[in-house]
Amino acid sequence: MILRVLWCAAAIGVLAVMLWHWRPQDPEERDNPIVFAYLMMILTFPSGMLALYLAVVLPFAPDAPSRLFDYFIPWVLMTLSGYWQWFKVVPWLARKGSSALKSWQRR
């Protein structure tokens, strides 16, 4: 439970920091998207790679009113995929592996 809260706080923290440093009037904003992508990749690897690809390639908001969507849509997709991966799939695989190991040891 603590790990889940810390992970969610880190994901929200990444978004908060990126929005805090977001300057719509700055056309030379080069570092924020790079730092954002790397931090979210660390939190959501490997499923975050697919989510980031979908957010970049698929035209979710082709006529977005601002560049804010450049952060928010990838963040939502990466956070959902990372949460699902780390707190649903990995525990399920761990339970399956544990039960398979126990059945193998009984033989």
The 8 nearest C-alpha neighbors of each residue, nearest first, counted from 0:
[[1, 3, 2, 4, 5, 86, 6, 7],
 [2, 0, 4, 3, 5, 6, 7, 8],
 [1, 3, 5, 0, 4, 6, 7, 86],
 [4, 2, 6, 0, 1, 5, 7, 86],
 [3, 5, 1, 7, 6, 2, 8, 0],
 [6, 4, 8, 2, 3, 7, 9, 1],
 [5, 7, 9, 3, 8, 4, 2, 10],
 [6, 8, 10, 4, 9, 5, 11, 3],
 [9, 7, 5, 11, 6, 10, 12, 4],
 [8, 10, 12, 6, 7, 11, 5, 13],
 [11, 9, 7, 13, 12, 8, 6, 14],
 [10, 12, 8, 14, 13, 9, 15, 7],
 [11, 13, 9, 15, 10, 14, 8, 16],
 [14, 12, 10, 16, 11, 15, 17, 9],
 [15, 13, 17, 11, 12, 16, 18, 10],
 [14, 16, 12, 18, 17, 13, 19, 11],
 [17, 15, 19, 13, 18, 14, 12, 20],
 [16, 18, 14, 20, 19, 15, 21, 13],
 [19, 17, 21, 15, 20, 16, 14, 70],
 [18, 20, 16, 17, 21, 15, 22, 14],
 [19, 21, 17, 18, 22, 16, 31, 15],
 [22, 20, 18, 19, 17, 23, 31, 67],
 [21, 23, 25, 24, 20, 28, 18, 19],
 [24, 22, 25, 21, 66, 26, 65, 67],
 [23, 25, 22, 26, 27, 21, 28, 66],
 [24, 26, 27, 22, 23, 28, 21, 29],
 [27, 25, 28, 24, 23, 29, 22, 66],
 [28, 26, 25, 29, 30, 24, 22, 23],
 [29, 27, 26, 25, 30, 31, 22, 32],
 [30, 28, 27, 31, 32, 33, 26, 34],
 [29, 31, 33, 32, 28, 34, 35, 27],
 [30, 32, 34, 33, 29, 35, 28, 17],
 [33, 31, 35, 34, 30, 36, 29, 70],
 [32, 34, 36, 30, 35, 31, 37, 29],
 [35, 33, 37, 31, 36, 32, 38, 30],
 [34, 36, 32, 38, 33, 37, 31, 39],
 [37, 35, 33, 39, 34, 38, 40, 32],
 [36, 38, 40, 34, 39, 35, 41, 33],
 [39, 37, 41, 35, 40, 36, 34, 42],
 [38, 40, 42, 36, 41, 37, 43, 35],
 [41, 39, 37, 43, 44, 38, 42, 47],
 [40, 42, 38, 39, 43, 44, 37, 47],
 [43, 41, 39, 40, 44, 38, 81, 10],
 [42, 44, 81, 47, 40, 41, 46, 39],
 [45, 43, 47, 40, 46, 41, 42, 48],
 [44, 46, 47, 48, 43, 40, 49, 81],
 [47, 45, 44, 48, 49, 80, 43, 81],
 [48, 46, 43, 50, 77, 44, 45, 49],
 [47, 49, 51, 46, 50, 45, 52, 44],
 [50, 48, 52, 47, 51, 46, 53, 45],
 [49, 51, 47, 53, 77, 52, 48, 76],
 [52, 50, 54, 48, 53, 49, 73, 47],
 [51, 53, 49, 55, 50, 54, 56, 48],
 [54, 52, 50, 56, 51, 57, 55, 49],
 [53, 55, 51, 73, 52, 56, 57, 50],
 [56, 54, 52, 53, 57, 51, 58, 73],
 [57, 55, 53, 54, 52, 58, 51, 59],
 [56, 58, 53, 59, 54, 55, 52, 60],
 [57, 59, 61, 60, 56, 55, 54, 53],
 [60, 58, 57, 61, 54, 72, 55, 63],
 [59, 61, 63, 62, 58, 68, 64, 57],
 [62, 60, 58, 63, 59, 57, 64, 68],
 [63, 61, 60, 64, 65, 59, 58, 66],
 [62, 64, 60, 65, 61, 68, 66, 67],
 [63, 65, 62, 66, 68, 67, 60, 61],
 [66, 64, 67, 63, 68, 23, 69, 62],
 [65, 67, 69, 68, 23, 63, 64, 70],
 [66, 68, 65, 69, 70, 71, 21, 18],
 [67, 69, 71, 66, 70, 72, 65, 63],
 [70, 68, 66, 67, 71, 72, 73, 32],
 [71, 69, 68, 67, 73, 72, 74, 32],
 [70, 72, 68, 74, 73, 69, 75, 67],
 [71, 73, 75, 74, 68, 70, 76, 69],
 [74, 72, 76, 54, 75, 71, 51, 70],
 [75, 73, 71, 77, 72, 76, 78, 70],
 [74, 76, 78, 72, 73, 77, 79, 71],
 [77, 75, 73, 79, 50, 74, 78, 80],
 [76, 78, 47, 80, 74, 50, 79, 75],
 [79, 77, 81, 75, 80, 76, 74, 82],
 [78, 80, 82, 76, 77, 81, 75, 83],
 [79, 81, 83, 77, 78, 82, 46, 84],
 [82, 80, 43, 84, 78, 83, 79, 77],
 [83, 81, 79, 85, 84, 80, 86, 78],
 [82, 84, 87, 80, 81, 86, 85, 79],
 [83, 85, 81, 88, 82, 87, 86, 80],
 [86, 84, 82, 89, 83, 87, 81, 88],
 [85, 87, 83, 82, 84, 88, 89, 90],
 [86, 88, 83, 84, 90, 89, 85, 91],
 [87, 89, 84, 91, 90, 92, 85, 86],
 [88, 90, 92, 85, 91, 87, 93, 84],
 [91, 89, 93, 92, 88, 87, 94, 86],
 [90, 92, 88, 94, 93, 89, 95, 87],
 [93, 91, 95, 89, 90, 94, 96, 88],
 [92, 94, 90, 96, 91, 95, 97, 89],
 [95, 93, 97, 91, 92, 96, 90, 98],
 [96, 94, 92, 98, 97, 93, 99, 91],
 [97, 95, 99, 93, 94, 98, 92, 100],
 [96, 98, 94, 100, 99, 95, 93, 101],
 [97, 99, 101, 95, 100, 96, 94, 102],
 [98, 100, 96, 102, 97, 101, 103, 95],
 [101, 99, 103, 97, 98, 102, 96, 104],
 [100, 102, 98, 104, 103, 99, 97, 105],
 [103, 101, 99, 105, 104, 100, 98, 106],
 [102, 104, 100, 101, 105, 106, 99, 98],
 [105, 103, 101, 106, 102, 100, 99, 98],
 [106, 104, 102, 103, 101, 100, 99, 98],
 [105, 104, 103, 102, 101, 100, 99, 98]]
